Amino acid sequence: MKMKMCILIFLIISSFLFGDSLGVRFLGFFDTPGYARGVFIVYPYAYVSDGESGLLIIDISDPTHPQLVGQYDTPDEAYEVYISYPYAYVADDESGFWIIDISDPREPELVGYFDTPGHAYSVFAYGSYVYIADDEAGLLIIDISDPTHPQLVGQYDTPDEAYEVYISYPYAYVADDESGFWIIDISDPREPELVGYYNTPDEALDIYVLIPPFLNSFPKVYVADGRTGLRIHEFYGAGIEERTTKVKVVDEKSKEKEDLYDISGKVVKYKKASKGVYFRNTSKGLEKIILLK
């Protein structure tokens, strides 16, 4: 009873001291001239995609007094920015995506651009390629090995409107509005292939993928799905269908002799399999097992 009373008193005092916050202290802000849609941090700068004001570069070394140090006004509305130094890649709605040299943050300069066929909403850079969620044009794969002349090398036209893309190589995960999210193999950028999808109940608007750190674990896919909130999914990998309903633990004394399948769908002999997560065929479909050896 005393503990509950102490917690109640703490919450009441906190509401007076901190107003609309609890355990969080406000430090500072910068009132951007446009509509701040996205931010990417590479300390000591915050790179903000600011709608009609384009790309802003803000010094955050003193978080109580962030200062604008540079700006590049893109032609349309800057939706998202991705930094892979020394370049900023900006998804700029109807004007496609823009490559901006930020090596001098006070004088950002245009290096190249590509006028995408749709509306560039999201951008993700990986290696020599940029991946664009391009609205009704789906996923675009653009070669940026020569940043002055980016070239379209591949495309996968998703069924609805591609809003967001996240890369966890060799897959691109695309939030595709009312058709849910789509998983596309990008190992051959010229021939991207569908390997999985999930039709979420509402509108898939944003997506994030987390790869667990332990062996043979499945990627977790987190989707912002409009009115149905956050949805969490597990991707078994190319070649594995979503038919597993139970998990069985198999120890080293098991007499199981049949073939197993790893998360990529490849056949693994039981005797040669290391410990981890596998699948095996049963009369009811695929069974997910945890092998302990």
JOFENZI-V185577 format. One record per residue. N is the residue number from 1. RES is the residue in one small letter. NEAR is the number of other ideal C-beta (glycine too) atoms within 8 Angstrom. Layout:
# JOFENZI-V185577
[[N & RES & NEAR] [N & RES & NEAR]]
This chain:
# JOFENZI-V185577
[[1 & m & 4] [2 & k & 5] [3 & m & 6] [4 & k & 7] [5 & m & 8] [6 & c & 8] [7 & i & 8] [8 & l & 8] [9 & i & 8] [10 & f & 8] [11 & l & 9] [12 & i & 8] [13 & i & 8] [14 & s & 10] [15 & s & 9] [16 & f & 6] [17 & l & 6] [18 & f & 10] [19 & g & 5] [20 & d & 3] [21 & s & 8] [22 & l & 7] [23 & g & 4] [24 & v & 6] [25 & r & 5] [26 & f & 5] [27 & l & 5] [28 & g & 9] [29 & f & 4] [30 & f & 8] [31 & d & 4] [32 & t & 10] [33 & p & 5] [34 & g & 10] [35 & y & 9] [36 & a & 10] [37 & r & 10] [38 & g & 10] [39 & v & 9] [40 & f & 10] [41 & i & 8] [42 & v & 7] [43 & y & 6] [44 & p & 5] [45 & y & 12] [46 & a & 10] [47 & y & 16] [48 & v & 13] [49 & s & 16] [50 & d & 15] [51 & g & 11] [52 & e & 8] [53 & s & 12] [54 & g & 14] [55 & l & 18] [56 & l & 12] [57 & i & 15] [58 & i & 13] [59 & d & 12] [60 & i & 11] [61 & s & 6] [62 & d & 9] [63 & p & 8] [64 & t & 5] [65 & h & 6] [66 & p & 12] [67 & q & 8] [68 & l & 10] [69 & v & 9] [70 & g & 12] [71 & q & 10] [72 & y & 13] [73 & d & 6] [74 & t & 12] [75 & p & 4] [76 & d & 9] [77 & e & 10] [78 & a & 19] [79 & y & 13] [80 & e & 12] [81 & v & 16] [82 & y & 11] [83 & i & 11] [84 & s & 6] [85 & y & 7] [86 & p & 5] [87 & y & 13] [88 & a & 14] [89 & y & 16] [90 & v & 17] [91 & a & 16] [92 & d & 16] [93 & d & 11] [94 & e & 7] [95 & s & 11] [96 & g & 11] [97 & f & 16] [98 & w & 14] [99 & i & 15] [100 & i & 14] [101 & d & 11] [102 & i & 14] [103 & s & 5] [104 & d & 9] [105 & p & 10] [106 & r & 5] [107 & e & 6] [108 & p & 13] [109 & e & 8] [110 & l & 9] [111 & v & 9] [112 & g & 12] [113 & y & 10] [114 & f & 10] [115 & d & 5] [116 & t & 12] [117 & p & 4] [118 & g & 10] [119 & h & 9] [120 & a & 18] [121 & y & 13] [122 & s & 13] [123 & v & 16] [124 & f & 11] [125 & a & 11] [126 & y & 7] [127 & g & 4] [128 & s & 5] [129 & y & 13] [130 & v & 13] [131 & y & 16] [132 & i & 15] [133 & a & 16] [134 & d & 15] [135 & d & 11] [136 & e & 9] [137 & a & 11] [138 & g & 13] [139 & l & 17] [140 & l & 12] [141 & i & 15] [142 & i & 14] [143 & d & 12] [144 & i & 13] [145 & s & 5] [146 & d & 9] [147 & p & 10] [148 & t & 5] [149 & h & 6] [150 & p & 14] [151 & q & 8] [152 & l & 10] [153 & v & 9] [154 & g & 12] [155 & q & 10] [156 & y & 13] [157 & d & 6] [158 & t & 11] [159 & p & 5] [160 & d & 9] [161 & e & 8] [162 & a & 20] [163 & y & 13] [164 & e & 13] [165 & v & 16] [166 & y & 10] [167 & i & 11] [168 & s & 8] [169 & y & 8] [170 & p & 5] [171 & y & 12] [172 & a & 14] [173 & y & 15] [174 & v & 17] [175 & a & 16] [176 & d & 16] [177 & d & 11] [178 & e & 9] [179 & s & 11] [180 & g & 11] [181 & f & 15] [182 & w & 14] [183 & i & 14] [184 & i & 14] [185 & d & 12] [186 & i & 15] [187 & s & 5] [188 & d & 9] [189 & p & 10] [190 & r & 6] [191 & e & 6] [192 & p & 13] [193 & e & 8] [194 & l & 9] [195 & v & 10] [196 & g & 9] [197 & y & 9] [198 & y & 8] [199 & n & 5] [200 & t & 12] [201 & p & 5] [202 & d & 9] [203 & e & 9] [204 & a & 19] [205 & l & 10] [206 & d & 9] [207 & i & 15] [208 & y & 7] [209 & v & 12] [210 & l & 7] [211 & i & 7] [212 & p & 8] [213 & p & 4] [214 & f & 5] [215 & l & 6] [216 & n & 8] [217 & s & 9] [218 & f & 10] [219 & p & 10] [220 & k & 11] [221 & v & 15] [222 & y & 12] [223 & v & 15] [224 & a & 11] [225 & d & 14] [226 & g & 8] [227 & r & 6] [228 & t & 8] [229 & g & 6] [230 & l & 7] [231 & r & 10] [232 & i & 8] [233 & h & 10] [234 & e & 8] [235 & f & 12] [236 & y & 11] [237 & g & 11] [238 & a & 8] [239 & g & 8] [240 & i & 12] [241 & e & 6] [242 & e & 5] [243 & r & 6] [244 & t & 11] [245 & t & 5] [246 & k & 6] [247 & v & 7] [248 & k & 8] [249 & v & 7] [250 & v & 9] [251 & d & 6] [252 & e & 5] [253 & k & 4] [254 & s & 6] [255 & k & 4] [256 & e & 7] [257 & k & 4] [258 & e & 7] [259 & d & 8] [260 & l & 14] [261 & y & 13] [262 & d & 12] [263 & i & 9] [264 & s & 8] [265 & g & 9] [266 & k & 7] [267 & v & 6] [268 & v & 11] [269 & k & 8] [270 & y & 10] [271 & k & 4] [272 & k & 5] [273 & a & 12] [274 & s & 6] [275 & k & 7] [276 & g & 11] [277 & v & 10] [278 & y & 13] [279 & f & 13] [280 & r & 12] [281 & n & 7] [282 & t & 7] [283 & s & 2] [284 & k & 5] [285 & g & 9] [286 & l & 12] [287 & e & 12] [288 & k & 11] [289 & i & 13] [290 & i & 10] [291 & l & 12] [292 & l & 8] [293 & k & 6]]
